[in-house]
Amino acid sequence: MTDIRVGLATDAARYLHTDTLVWFQESLSAPVETQLLGLPPEQRFAAEVAGADAATYPGVYGVFPLELALPGPGGEPRLVPCAGLTWVGVHPDHRRRGVLTAMLRHHFEQVRADPATSVSALHASEPAIYGRYGYGLAALELAVRLSRGATLTSPGLDEEAGTVTTRLSTVTDAGVPQRMRDCHRAHAEAGAVVGAPEYYERVCQQFPEWLRDKEPWRVLFAQRDGADVGFAMFRREQKWEDARPAGRLEVFAVLGTPAARLALLRRLVDFDLVGSVRVRTVGADDPLLHWAGGPRATAGVETYDNLWVRLVDLPRAVAARTWSAACDVVVDVADRHAPWNEGRWRIHADASGAASAERTTAEPDLRLPVEALGSAYLGGGNLVALARAGLVAEARPGAAGELWRALRTDVAPAAAVGF
């Protein structure tokens, strides 16, 4: 059996070279640390195997320090620390030898050792992989296409949206990354992730290799009474059809208060020389589809998986969020990659929204893999639907519904920005 050791990646150039090889990306001319911006040295990890190439690691992974917006008291989100798993890659010469399993076990142990953090989250490049390691699909994301001049109707928000002004900036303008972070953090909805300041600096990077024949990313800020209440990050691609302008406008995300988002979207569908607008990172219950008049009133809607959540320390994760209803359910959890979670837990939530998970020897009401709890953790993954699909097993009829009613939220989780 291969002896795999996982620890800090001490060679930044070797770490970056590995990532470039795994993802077969164009090599950039920027300095190594500039390309690694936002990924702290103490959160870069690598696998070592005897006899490995000295220029690359057999495997690498990284962690972005994030805050995850959980359901909180009174329906308001509660921001808690979250390990944002990223930069995961296994060298082609070391695939199928246990490198990924060793790195993820190391990651779970690192998260468990941090008393402030109980959950890990990621955006899956290949979704078939991460469910095997206990990540559950916790939120969906829509990409909505709108035609230029699309009508967005919201009588209840028109007056408030009318008080919002919008102002165009470029990501390289002074102070833009910090303004984006401050606004995002102030208006994060349950399901959102908020990065450290360096994450927004990273999002705003503009390498020459990325800008060939492309517009730099723009940021449209929404303000009320001089304060930022939302922003949209976008760029345009020029196109002409039959001598008519048919440019495309791609929106990375629209964030802020509902009225601010409405004002921003109305501005985005009104740019000159643009024929279509594609808005990414739209949550399943985002008001955009209602404003547009439903899916068939748009130019198209695509659905993707968004955030995958992993409960690394089950009892701490249970206590970290506010629960929606009382419940008292004994669950038998399967978790072979974080065996400290394996076994029977009594999950008890009271009417105040406080909850706990305690070890028990009682007969289980529900048997489920840890990824099912990750799926439901933000209030989006329906445990009753999972039971109907044969992915959760009820020993006591109604137990899945009882636990799900305590976890679910009034609206589906917001779509988290990519990291």
C-alpha positions as CSV (number, residue, x, y, z in Angstrom):
1,M,0.0,0.0,0.0
2,T,1.3,3.5,-0.9
3,D,2.5,5.5,2.1
4,I,0.8,8.9,1.6
5,R,1.7,11.8,3.9
6,V,-0.4,15.0,3.9
7,G,0.8,18.3,5.4
8,L,1.5,21.9,4.6
9,A,2.7,22.6,1.1
10,T,6.0,24.3,1.8
11,D,6.9,25.1,-1.8
12,A,4.5,27.6,-3.3
13,A,5.8,27.2,-6.9
14,R,5.5,23.4,-6.7
15,Y,2.0,23.8,-5.4
16,L,0.9,26.1,-8.2
17,H,2.7,24.0,-10.8
18,T,0.6,21.0,-9.6
19,D,-2.6,22.9,-9.8
20,T,-1.8,24.1,-13.4
21,L,-1.0,20.5,-14.5
22,V,-4.1,19.0,-13.0
23,W,-6.5,21.6,-14.4
24,F,-4.4,22.0,-17.6
25,Q,-4.7,25.7,-17.5
26,E,-2.6,28.3,-19.3
27,S,0.4,29.3,-17.2
28,L,0.2,32.9,-16.2
29,S,3.1,35.3,-16.1
30,A,2.2,36.8,-12.7
31,P,4.3,36.0,-9.6
32,V,3.4,32.8,-7.8
33,E,2.1,34.6,-4.7
34,T,0.0,36.9,-6.8
35,Q,-1.7,33.9,-8.4
36,L,-2.2,32.3,-4.9
37,L,-3.8,35.5,-3.5
38,G,-6.6,34.6,-1.0
39,L,-5.3,31.2,-0.2
40,P,-3.2,31.7,3.0
41,P,0.1,29.7,3.2
42,E,-1.2,27.9,6.3
43,Q,-4.2,26.7,4.3
44,R,-2.3,25.2,1.4
45,F,-1.8,21.4,1.8
46,A,-0.1,18.7,-0.3
47,A,0.3,15.0,-0.4
48,E,3.7,13.4,-0.5
49,V,4.6,10.0,-1.9
50,A,8.1,8.4,-1.9
51,G,9.7,8.9,-5.3
52,A,7.4,11.6,-6.5
53,D,8.5,14.2,-9.1
54,A,10.3,17.1,-7.3
55,A,8.6,19.7,-9.5
56,T,5.0,18.8,-8.5
57,Y,3.1,17.3,-5.6
58,P,1.1,14.0,-6.0
59,G,-1.9,15.9,-4.7
60,V,-2.8,19.4,-3.4
61,Y,-5.8,21.1,-1.8
62,G,-6.5,24.4,-0.2
63,V,-9.0,26.1,2.1
64,F,-10.5,29.5,1.7
65,P,-11.4,31.0,5.1
66,L,-15.1,31.7,4.7
67,E,-18.2,32.6,6.6
68,L,-21.3,30.6,5.9
69,A,-24.7,32.2,6.4
70,L,-26.8,29.8,8.4
71,P,-30.5,30.1,9.3
72,G,-30.5,32.3,12.4
73,P,-32.9,33.7,14.9
74,G,-36.0,35.5,13.6
75,G,-35.3,34.4,10.1
76,E,-32.1,36.5,9.9
77,P,-28.9,34.7,8.8
78,R,-26.1,33.9,11.2
79,L,-22.6,34.0,9.8
80,V,-20.3,31.2,11.1
81,P,-16.8,30.1,10.1
82,C,-16.6,27.6,7.3
83,A,-13.8,25.8,5.6
84,G,-14.1,26.5,1.9
85,L,-12.4,23.4,0.2
86,T,-10.8,24.4,-3.0
87,W,-7.8,23.8,-5.3
88,V,-8.3,20.1,-5.0
89,G,-6.3,18.1,-7.5
90,V,-4.4,14.7,-7.9
91,H,-1.5,14.5,-10.2
92,P,-2.3,12.2,-13.2
93,D,0.5,9.8,-12.3
94,H,-1.0,9.3,-8.8
95,R,-4.7,8.8,-9.5
96,R,-6.6,5.9,-8.0
97,R,-3.9,5.3,-5.3
98,G,-5.8,6.8,-2.3
99,V,-4.3,10.3,-2.6
100,L,-7.7,12.1,-2.6
101,T,-9.0,10.0,0.3
102,A,-5.9,10.8,2.3
103,M,-6.2,14.5,1.6
104,L,-9.9,14.7,2.5
105,R,-9.4,12.8,5.7
106,H,-6.6,15.2,6.6
107,H,-9.0,18.1,5.8
108,F,-11.7,16.7,8.0
109,E,-9.2,16.3,10.9
110,Q,-8.0,19.8,10.4
111,V,-11.5,21.2,10.5
112,R,-12.4,19.1,13.5
113,A,-9.4,20.4,15.4
114,D,-10.5,24.0,14.9
115,P,-13.0,24.8,17.7
116,A,-14.6,27.6,15.7
117,T,-15.4,25.5,12.6
118,S,-17.7,22.5,12.2
119,V,-18.5,22.5,8.5
120,S,-16.7,22.3,5.2
121,A,-18.2,23.4,1.9
122,L,-17.3,23.3,-1.8
123,H,-18.4,23.8,-5.3
124,A,-18.0,20.4,-7.0
125,S,-16.1,20.3,-10.4
126,E,-17.4,16.7,-10.7
127,P,-20.4,16.1,-8.5
128,A,-20.1,12.3,-8.5
129,I,-17.0,12.5,-6.4
130,Y,-17.8,14.5,-3.3
131,G,-21.0,12.7,-2.2
132,R,-18.8,9.7,-1.5
133,Y,-16.9,11.8,1.0
134,G,-20.0,13.0,2.9
135,Y,-20.8,16.2,1.1
136,G,-24.5,16.8,0.5
137,L,-26.0,19.0,-2.2
138,A,-27.4,21.8,-0.1
139,A,-28.4,24.4,-2.6
140,L,-29.3,24.8,-6.3
141,E,-28.3,27.6,-8.6
142,L,-30.0,29.0,-11.7
143,A,-28.6,30.8,-14.7
144,V,-31.3,33.0,-16.1
145,R,-31.2,34.5,-19.6
146,L,-33.0,37.8,-20.1
147,S,-33.5,39.7,-23.3
148,R,-32.5,43.3,-23.5
149,G,-35.3,45.5,-22.3
150,A,-36.9,42.7,-20.3
151,T,-39.7,43.9,-18.1
152,L,-39.2,43.2,-14.4
153,T,-42.4,43.7,-12.5
154,S,-42.6,44.3,-8.7
155,P,-45.3,46.8,-7.6
156,G,-44.4,46.2,-3.9
157,L,-40.7,47.2,-4.5
158,D,-41.0,49.9,-7.1
159,E,-41.0,52.8,-4.7
160,E,-38.0,51.5,-2.7
161,A,-36.1,50.6,-5.9
162,G,-36.8,54.1,-7.1
163,T,-34.7,55.5,-4.3
164,V,-31.7,53.4,-5.3
165,T,-29.0,54.9,-7.5
166,T,-26.5,52.8,-9.5
167,R,-22.9,53.7,-10.4
168,L,-20.5,51.9,-12.6
169,S,-17.0,50.9,-11.5
170,T,-14.2,48.5,-12.7
171,V,-12.8,45.8,-10.5
172,T,-9.4,47.4,-10.6
173,D,-10.7,50.7,-9.2
174,A,-9.4,51.6,-5.7
175,G,-11.5,50.3,-2.8
176,V,-13.8,48.1,-5.0
177,P,-12.9,44.7,-3.4
178,Q,-13.5,46.0,0.1
179,R,-16.7,47.7,-0.8
180,M,-17.9,44.4,-2.4
181,R,-17.0,42.5,0.8
182,D,-18.7,45.0,3.1
183,C,-21.8,45.0,1.1
184,H,-21.9,41.2,0.7
185,R,-21.4,40.6,4.4
186,A,-24.1,43.2,5.4
187,H,-26.7,41.6,3.1
188,A,-25.8,37.9,3.0
189,E,-28.8,35.6,2.9
190,A,-28.9,32.1,4.4
191,G,-26.9,29.8,2.1
192,A,-24.4,32.5,1.1
193,V,-20.7,32.4,1.7
194,V,-18.7,35.5,2.5
195,G,-14.9,35.4,1.9
196,A,-12.1,37.1,3.7
197,P,-10.9,40.5,2.3
198,E,-8.3,38.7,0.1
199,Y,-11.0,36.6,-1.5
200,Y,-12.6,39.8,-3.0
201,E,-9.1,41.0,-4.1
202,R,-8.7,37.6,-5.8
203,V,-12.1,37.9,-7.6
204,C,-11.0,41.3,-8.8
205,Q,-7.7,40.2,-10.3
206,Q,-7.3,40.9,-14.0
207,F,-4.4,39.0,-15.6
208,P,-3.4,39.9,-19.1
209,E,-3.9,36.3,-20.2
210,W,-7.5,36.5,-19.1
211,L,-8.2,39.7,-20.9
212,R,-7.4,38.9,-24.5
213,D,-10.3,40.5,-26.5
214,K,-12.3,40.7,-23.3
215,E,-13.7,43.5,-21.3
216,P,-12.4,43.7,-17.7
217,W,-15.0,42.8,-15.1
218,R,-17.2,45.7,-14.1
219,V,-19.0,46.3,-10.8
220,L,-22.3,48.1,-10.7
221,F,-22.9,49.4,-7.2
222,A,-26.4,50.2,-5.8
223,Q,-26.6,53.0,-3.2
224,R,-29.2,54.5,-1.0
225,D,-28.5,57.6,1.0
226,G,-24.8,57.3,0.1
227,A,-24.4,53.7,1.4
228,D,-23.8,50.6,-0.7
229,V,-26.8,48.3,-0.5
230,G,-26.0,45.9,-3.4
231,F,-23.7,45.3,-6.4
232,A,-23.6,43.3,-9.6
233,M,-20.3,42.0,-11.1
234,F,-20.5,41.6,-14.9
235,R,-18.8,42.0,-18.3
236,R,-19.9,42.3,-21.9
237,E,-18.9,40.5,-25.1
238,Q,-19.4,42.5,-28.3
239,K,-21.3,40.7,-31.0
240,W,-23.1,41.8,-34.2
241,E,-25.7,39.9,-36.2
242,D,-26.9,41.1,-39.6
243,A,-25.3,44.5,-38.9
244,R,-27.3,44.8,-35.6
245,P,-25.8,44.9,-32.1
246,A,-26.3,41.5,-30.3
247,G,-23.8,41.8,-27.5
248,R,-23.9,39.4,-24.6
249,L,-23.7,40.6,-20.9
250,E,-22.6,37.9,-18.4
251,V,-23.4,38.6,-14.7
252,F,-21.3,36.8,-12.2
253,A,-23.7,37.7,-9.3
254,V,-26.2,40.2,-8.2
255,L,-26.2,40.7,-4.4
256,G,-27.9,43.0,-2.0
257,T,-31.3,43.9,-0.7
258,P,-34.3,42.8,-2.9
259,A,-34.9,46.4,-3.9
260,A,-31.3,47.0,-4.7
261,R,-31.2,43.8,-6.8
262,L,-34.3,44.9,-8.7
263,A,-32.7,48.3,-9.5
264,L,-29.4,46.6,-10.6
265,L,-31.2,44.1,-12.8
266,R,-33.3,46.8,-14.5
267,R,-30.0,48.7,-15.3
268,L,-28.3,45.5,-16.6
269,V,-31.1,44.8,-19.1
270,D,-30.8,48.3,-20.4
271,F,-27.2,48.5,-21.7
272,D,-26.6,49.8,-25.2
273,L,-25.4,47.3,-27.9
274,V,-26.5,44.3,-25.7
275,G,-28.9,41.7,-27.0
276,S,-29.0,39.2,-24.1
277,V,-28.2,39.1,-20.4
278,R,-27.2,35.9,-18.5
279,V,-27.5,36.1,-14.8
280,R,-25.6,33.4,-12.8
281,T,-25.7,32.6,-9.1
282,V,-29.5,32.9,-8.9
283,G,-31.0,30.9,-6.0
284,A,-33.9,28.6,-6.4
285,D,-36.3,31.1,-4.6
286,D,-34.6,34.3,-5.9
287,P,-37.3,36.8,-6.8
288,L,-35.8,37.3,-10.3
289,L,-38.1,34.6,-11.9
290,H,-41.1,36.2,-10.3
291,W,-40.1,39.7,-11.5
292,A,-39.6,38.3,-15.0
293,G,-43.0,36.5,-15.1
294,G,-41.9,33.0,-14.7
295,P,-39.4,30.7,-16.5
296,R,-41.1,30.8,-19.9
297,A,-41.1,34.6,-19.8
298,T,-37.3,34.5,-19.8
299,A,-34.9,33.6,-22.7
300,G,-34.0,30.4,-20.8
301,V,-33.2,29.0,-17.4
302,E,-30.5,26.4,-16.6
303,T,-30.2,24.6,-13.3
304,Y,-27.0,23.6,-11.6
305,D,-25.8,22.2,-8.3
306,N,-24.4,25.0,-6.1
307,L,-23.0,24.6,-2.6
308,W,-22.1,21.2,-1.2
309,V,-22.0,21.0,2.6
310,R,-20.2,18.6,4.8
311,L,-20.9,18.3,8.6
312,V,-17.4,17.6,10.0
313,D,-18.3,17.9,13.7
314,L,-22.0,16.8,13.9
315,P,-22.9,18.0,17.4
316,R,-21.3,21.4,16.9
317,A,-22.9,21.8,13.5
318,V,-26.3,21.0,14.9
319,A,-25.9,23.6,17.6
320,A,-24.6,26.3,15.2
321,R,-27.8,27.1,13.3
322,T,-31.3,28.1,14.4
323,W,-33.9,25.3,13.9
324,S,-37.4,26.0,12.5
325,A,-39.5,23.7,14.7
326,A,-39.2,21.4,17.7
327,C,-38.1,17.8,17.1
328,D,-36.8,14.8,19.0
329,V,-35.4,12.2,16.6
330,V,-32.8,9.5,17.1
331,V,-30.6,9.2,13.9
332,D,-28.2,6.4,13.0
333,V,-25.5,8.2,11.0
334,A,-23.2,6.5,8.5
335,D,-19.9,8.4,8.1
336,R,-16.8,6.3,7.3
337,H,-14.6,9.2,6.3
338,A,-15.2,11.1,9.6
339,P,-15.8,8.1,12.0
340,W,-16.2,10.3,15.0
341,N,-19.7,11.2,13.5
342,E,-20.6,7.5,13.0
343,G,-23.4,6.0,15.1
344,R,-26.5,7.0,17.0
345,W,-27.4,10.6,17.9
346,R,-30.4,12.0,19.6
347,I,-31.1,15.3,17.8
348,H,-33.4,17.5,19.9
349,A,-34.6,21.0,19.0
350,D,-36.9,23.1,21.1
351,A,-39.4,25.8,20.1
352,S,-36.8,28.5,20.6
353,G,-34.7,27.2,17.8
354,A,-31.9,25.8,19.9
355,A,-30.8,22.3,19.2
356,S,-28.3,19.7,20.3
357,A,-27.0,16.3,19.2
358,E,-26.1,13.8,22.0
359,R,-24.8,10.2,21.8
360,T,-27.4,7.6,22.6
361,T,-28.0,3.9,22.7
362,A,-31.7,4.2,21.9
363,E,-33.2,2.5,18.9
364,P,-32.9,4.8,15.8
365,D,-35.9,6.5,14.3
366,L,-34.0,7.3,11.1
367,R,-30.9,5.8,9.3
368,L,-29.1,8.1,7.0
369,P,-25.7,8.9,5.5
370,V,-24.0,12.1,6.8
371,E,-24.4,13.7,3.3
372,A,-28.2,13.6,3.8
373,L,-27.7,15.9,6.9
374,G,-25.4,18.1,4.8
375,S,-28.0,18.4,2.1
376,A,-30.7,19.5,4.6
377,Y,-28.4,21.6,6.8
378,L,-29.2,25.0,5.1
379,G,-32.9,24.3,4.8
380,G,-32.9,23.2,1.2
381,G,-32.4,19.4,0.9
382,N,-35.8,17.7,1.6
383,L,-35.3,14.6,3.9
384,V,-38.8,13.3,3.1
385,A,-37.9,13.4,-0.6
386,L,-34.6,11.6,0.2
387,A,-36.6,8.9,2.1
388,R,-39.0,8.5,-0.9
389,A,-35.9,8.1,-3.1
390,G,-34.6,5.3,-0.9
391,L,-31.6,7.3,0.3
392,V,-32.8,7.7,3.9
393,A,-34.5,4.8,5.8
394,E,-37.3,5.4,8.3
395,A,-37.5,3.0,11.3
396,R,-40.3,5.2,12.8
397,P,-42.9,6.4,10.3
398,G,-42.9,10.2,10.1
399,A,-39.3,10.6,11.5
400,A,-37.9,12.0,8.3
401,G,-40.7,14.6,8.1
402,E,-40.2,15.6,11.8
403,L,-36.5,16.2,11.3
404,W,-37.1,17.9,8.0
405,R,-39.7,20.3,9.3
406,A,-37.2,21.3,12.0
407,L,-34.5,22.0,9.4
408,R,-36.3,23.5,6.6
409,T,-36.5,27.3,6.0
410,D,-39.2,29.6,4.6
411,V,-37.3,30.0,1.4
412,A,-34.6,27.9,-0.3
413,P,-31.0,28.7,0.4
414,A,-29.4,31.5,-1.6
415,A,-26.9,30.5,-4.2
416,A,-23.3,31.0,-3.0
417,V,-20.7,32.7,-5.1
418,G,-18.0,30.5,-6.5
419,F,-14.7,29.9,-4.7
